Amino acid sequence: MPDSGGGGCCRCCCSFIFTSGLTALFMWLSLRTTSPACALSKFYIPLDQTKNLTTLQFELRLKNTNKDKGVYYDSINVTVFDSPNRSRLIGSSTITKFYQGHKKKATKNGTIPDISRDEVSRAAIGNGSKAVFWVDLATSVRYKILMFKTKRHKIRVGASVEVNGTISKVYPKDIKLKSNADKIRSYCGKLGVFFANFLVLGLLIF
């Protein structure tokens, strides 16, 4: 008679491994978070004022890309430098903390007052026919998953901003603020999904 006991035990083990693998995959997908998308939509420094001091005006667009997770932002610090080399600080501004729901977008305006027009003009002249500033954004976020909040995750992104003769953003489209850490995190996330799918496929085959 064939030994059915061994086959039954093997099937139970495979079923347990398959169920455990699926559970781990679903838990990983439900707890996995993606960083908010940050973009600069407006950037303007008026230079036609009679006084020596001027005000930088900017507008940020923030998008929560998570389908089922909210985002709690700490205070957002925006810093502007005279060039991508960050050789000279132009000024900084702080946006107060706020909450952003699932798949929601937010527009935040900010100003940096008391900027020396001479500093701005020198930055523009130093770059030749065009002026290129650098904008840094730094904050920390916590993700709301069901009724729980995760630990704080630091976000630091930036981008170069090319401006025209009136010191306003050249391109009408938003400028995405990027970070090398975000690229690495995204790559690791895709790699994790690949190996998880590979594990499930292997269990189905065997």
Summary of the structure (lengths in Angstrom):
residues: 206
radius of gyration: 24.9
end to end distance: 24.5
largest distance: 102.1
contacts: 578
relative contact order: 0.19
helix: 31%
strand: 41%
